[in-house]
Amino acid sequence: KGWGTNEKALYDIASLIARGETTFEKVAASFYAKFGRNLADDIRSELTSRELKKFYGILGKPVEGLQGLGGAEFLY
């Protein structure tokens, strides 16, 4: 709870991952160290299906650690 989700920051991070500048695992570990929460769980609970579809579109591929966040049944 708080200010809410910064979707732009998530999209920017997805771009960094897509370009190979970092990995989801590194970002998730940093997120956990700072907030004590699981990033994949937070993404799942905070993004709408449209936002999640955009996030995956930026990534361009499935990412290790994001299991359960997608699939056609979730995106539509």
C-alpha positions as CSV (number, residue, x, y, z in Angstrom):
1,K,0.0,0.0,0.0
2,G,1.2,3.5,-0.6
3,W,1.7,5.6,-3.7
4,G,0.8,2.8,-6.1
5,T,2.6,1.1,-8.9
6,N,5.0,3.0,-11.1
7,E,4.1,1.3,-14.4
8,K,6.6,3.4,-16.4
9,A,9.4,2.2,-14.1
10,L,8.4,-1.4,-14.8
11,Y,8.3,-0.8,-18.5
12,D,11.7,0.9,-18.3
13,I,13.1,-2.1,-16.4
14,A,11.5,-4.5,-19.0
15,S,13.4,-2.6,-21.7
16,L,16.7,-3.0,-19.8
17,I,16.0,-6.7,-19.5
18,A,15.1,-7.0,-23.2
19,R,18.3,-5.3,-24.2
20,G,20.3,-7.6,-22.0
21,E,21.5,-4.9,-19.7
22,T,20.3,-6.9,-16.7
23,T,18.2,-9.9,-15.8
24,F,14.9,-10.3,-14.2
25,E,16.6,-12.3,-11.5
26,K,18.9,-9.5,-10.6
27,V,16.1,-6.9,-10.5
28,A,14.0,-9.3,-8.4
29,A,16.8,-9.8,-5.9
30,S,17.4,-6.1,-5.6
31,F,13.6,-5.5,-5.2
32,Y,13.5,-8.2,-2.4
33,A,16.5,-6.7,-0.7
34,K,14.9,-3.2,-0.7
35,F,11.2,-4.1,0.0
36,G,11.2,-7.7,1.4
37,R,8.7,-8.7,-1.2
38,N,8.6,-10.9,-4.3
39,L,8.7,-8.8,-7.5
40,A,6.8,-11.4,-9.6
41,D,4.0,-11.6,-7.0
42,D,3.8,-7.8,-6.9
43,I,3.7,-7.5,-10.7
44,R,1.0,-10.1,-10.8
45,S,-1.1,-8.3,-8.2
46,E,-0.5,-4.7,-9.3
47,L,-0.7,-4.7,-13.1
48,T,-3.9,-5.0,-15.1
49,S,-4.1,-7.6,-17.8
50,R,-3.5,-4.8,-20.4
51,E,-0.5,-3.5,-18.5
52,L,0.9,-7.0,-18.1
53,K,0.5,-7.6,-21.8
54,K,2.5,-4.4,-22.5
55,F,5.1,-5.5,-20.0
56,Y,5.5,-8.8,-21.7
57,G,5.5,-7.1,-25.1
58,I,8.4,-5.0,-24.1
59,L,10.3,-8.0,-22.8
60,G,9.6,-9.8,-26.1
61,K,9.9,-13.2,-24.5
62,P,9.0,-15.2,-21.4
63,V,11.4,-14.6,-18.5
64,E,12.7,-17.0,-15.9
65,G,11.0,-16.2,-12.6
66,L,7.8,-14.9,-14.1
67,Q,6.0,-18.2,-14.2
68,G,2.3,-17.8,-13.5
69,L,2.3,-14.2,-14.6
70,G,1.0,-14.8,-18.1
71,G,-0.5,-17.1,-20.5
72,A,-3.3,-16.4,-22.9
73,E,-6.0,-17.1,-20.3
74,F,-4.6,-14.3,-18.1
75,L,-4.0,-11.7,-20.8
76,Y,-7.5,-11.7,-22.3
